[in-house]
Each structure stands twice: as structure tokens, then as C-alpha cells.
Amino acid sequence: GMAVNDAELAVARTFDQPHPVFALVRRDVLPHLAAFLAGGGRKIDFWYATLRRVEVAFDDEVDAFRNINTLDELAANAPRSG
């Protein structure tokens, strides 16, 4: 876990695919994030690279991280009743 590894960040991963939007970040890195943004940083991956992190495997939950961008994709991935 984060405490055991002295991590500042835990990021979700399925197999070899990280999911950087799904993360747990320690509050004490907020000043670091503020400095990153004030310096013009915008890409989350670049900020994450400056932190001590662990990846948390969700290999049995791949569908939970499906990328849905349109209403059609949402409808196609909606749970089926019945």
C-alpha cells in the first residue's frame, strides 16, 4: 500500500495499462501540485512522474475503466436488465 511504500500517489492499473485519472493522492503533496501548475505544468503524467507512487492492480475489473466519450458509447455499455 501507500504507507508501506512511502508513496505519495496510488494509481489504478489493469494489466499493463495505467489509468492515471483514477488515483489516490496524499494531501500533503498539494503544495507540490500548486507549484507544478503555477510553473505551467498541465499533463498529469508529468506531475505523477515527480512523485513516489505505487500502482494498484485491478486486473479483474478491466471494464470499470472503459473510456466512454459519447452518448452512443454510454448506451452501448449500459448494464442490461433482465
C-alpha positions in Angstrom: 0.0 0.0 0.0 0.9 3.7 0.0 2.1 3.7 3.7 4.2 0.6 3.3 5.9 2.0 0.2 6.1 5.6 1.5 4.2 6.5 -1.7 2.6 9.9 -2.3 0.3 8.6 -5.0 -1.5 5.3 -5.8 -2.7 4.9 -9.4 -5.1 2.3 -10.8 -3.8 -0.2 -13.4 -5.3 -3.0 -15.4 -2.7 -5.5 -16.7 -0.1 -3.2 -18.5 -2.5 -0.2 -18.8 -2.2 2.6 -16.2 -5.3 4.7 -15.5 -3.9 8.0 -14.2 -7.3 9.7 -13.8 -8.1 7.1 -11.1 -5.8 7.8 -8.3 -5.4 8.4 -4.5 -3.1 11.3 -3.7 -1.8 12.3 -0.3 -3.0 15.7 0.8 0.5 16.8 1.8 1.5 17.0 -1.9 -1.0 19.8 -2.6 1.8 22.5 -2.4 3.8 20.4 -4.9 0.8 20.3 -7.3 0.2 24.1 -6.9 3.9 24.7 -7.8 3.6 22.4 -10.8 0.5 24.2 -12.1 2.0 27.7 -11.3 5.0 26.7 -13.4 2.8 25.9 -16.4 2.6 22.2 -15.9 -0.6 20.6 -17.2 0.0 17.0 -18.0 -0.9 14.7 -15.1 1.6 12.1 -16.2 4.4 14.6 -15.9 3.4 15.6 -12.4 2.9 11.9 -11.4 6.5 11.2 -12.6 7.8 13.5 -9.9 6.1 11.7 -7.1 6.8 8.4 -5.3 4.0 6.1 -6.5 2.5 2.7 -6.4 0.2 1.1 -9.0 -2.8 -0.8 -7.7 -3.9 -3.7 -10.0 -7.5 -4.0 -11.0 -6.9 -6.8 -13.5 -10.3 -8.4 -12.7 -12.1 -5.1 -13.2 -11.0 -4.1 -16.7 -14.5 -3.0 -17.8 -14.6 -0.5 -14.8 -12.1 1.7 -16.7 -13.7 1.7 -20.1 -13.3 5.1 -21.9 -16.8 6.5 -22.8 -16.9 9.8 -24.7 -20.3 9.8 -26.4 -23.9 9.1 -25.6 -23.9 6.2 -28.1 -20.9 4.7 -26.3 -22.6 5.2 -23.0 -25.8 3.4 -24.3 -23.7 0.6 -25.8 -22.0 0.0 -22.4 -25.1 0.4 -20.2 -25.9 -2.6 -18.0 -28.5 -4.8 -19.5 -31.6 -5.6 -17.4 -33.2 -8.9 -17.4 
